[in-house]
């Protein structure tokens, strides 16, 4: 059975079909309270490095290179425990990766979802 890993904006209301809700941004999203977010986990250890995030700047033209660099960061042994925790959640049921970015398709959450699937 394939893993159901979804990507949504943290600003959207929580839905029952979200399963486990995991914020994958390094920085807490503006204007969202912890109660509103309804998180099961804040996995900031799997977020892109500050340097990579700043370089990317959510420029879709840079996404292919961002994806390559971010995948390399995810291979770092220091992220192994955080990735293992996400894999375990995904193996147990639906996981929704949450991000504040407006362009979900060109986000770290999309790259991470692909990696977890």
HELIX and SHEET records of a PDB file:
HELIX    1   1 UNK A   16  UNK A   18  5                                   3    
HELIX    2   2 UNK A   34  UNK A   37  1                                   4    
HELIX    3   3 UNK A   44  UNK A   46  5                                   3    
HELIX    4   4 UNK A   50  UNK A   56  1                                   7    
HELIX    5   5 UNK A   60  UNK A   62  5                                   3    
HELIX    6   6 UNK A   63  UNK A   74  1                                  12    
HELIX    7   7 UNK A   77  UNK A   79  5                                   3    
HELIX    8   8 UNK A   80  UNK A   92  1                                  13    
HELIX    9   9 UNK A  104  UNK A  106  5                                   3    
HELIX   10  10 UNK A  108  UNK A  116  1                                   9    
SHEET    1   A 4 UNK A   5  UNK A   9  0                                        
SHEET    2   A 4 UNK A  95  UNK A  99  1                                        
SHEET    3   A 4 UNK A  20  UNK A  23  1                                        
SHEET    4   A 4 UNK A  41  UNK A  42  1                                        
END                                                                             
